[in-house]
Amino acid sequence: MEAIMERVYTIVDGFIDFEGQKMVEQISTYGLIAFGFLSFLVGFVFQDLVYTLYVMGAGTVLTILVTVPPWPVFNKNPQRFHVEEKEE
């Protein structure tokens, strides 16, 4: 049981590495740009601003769900810090 809790803790803990941060930034930037362009096209084709807002809102929520949780894929290159212990 303790091993399961340890695994859940490491997944939910919230740590991502520097490469993961870079990936999250790229995914969020390109995702929001793509959904913005798509929402503009949908709104233009249907001539309705409400469709534009729905598509952009859904795209924003999807982008948040992909990038905000600390998925394990964002922690594949953890940085190891060397800490020297003092002897007393």
N, C-alpha and C positions, 0 to 999 in steps of 0.2 A: 504494500500500500504506500509505503514511503517513497518508493521509486516512481510510482505513478504521480504522486504529489510533486516530487522533484521535477519531473518532466513537464507537468502543467505549469509549475512556477517558472521554469526557464522559458517556456513559450510566451507566457503572459507578462513576464517581468518587464519587458519594454526596451531591451537593449538591441541596438542595431549598430553595425560597424560603419566606418567611413565610406566604404564602397557601397554599402546599403543606402546610406544617406544620399549619395550621388545618384543611385538608381531611383530612389523615391522622388528626388527632385526632377529627374528627367521624365519619369512616368507621369508625374502630376503636371508638369509643364506641357508636354506633348499631348497628354490626354485632354486637358482643358482647352488647348488650342483646337484639337480635332473636334471635340464636342461643340465648341463655339462655332466653328465653320459648318458643322453638320446642322446645328440648330438654326443658323442663318439660312442655309439652303432649304430646310424644311419649312421655315416660316415664309420664305420667299415663294416657294412653290405653292403652298396652300394660302398665301396671303392672310396669315393669321398670326398675330403676335403671341397668342396664348400657346400655340404649338411650339414656337421658338422658346418660350420660357419653360415649357414642360421638358423639351429635349435637353436644354441646358441644365435644368435642375436635376434631371435623371443622370446626366453625364457627370455632374458635380458630385452627386451622392455615390455613384459608382467609382469615381476616382478616389473619393475619401475612403470608401471601403477597401480599395486596393492598397492605398498608401499609408493610412494612419495606423492600423494595427501592426505591431512588431512581428510580422511574419518571419519564420525561420530563414526564408530565402534572402532576407536583408541582413543576416548575420553569418554569412559564410566565410568571411575573412576577419575574424575578431583580432583586435590589436592586443598583443601580450605586453604588459608592462612589467619591467623588472624592478622589484622592490627589494632593497637590501634590508635584512633584519638586523637590528642592533643587538649585540650581546651585552648582557648586564653583568 
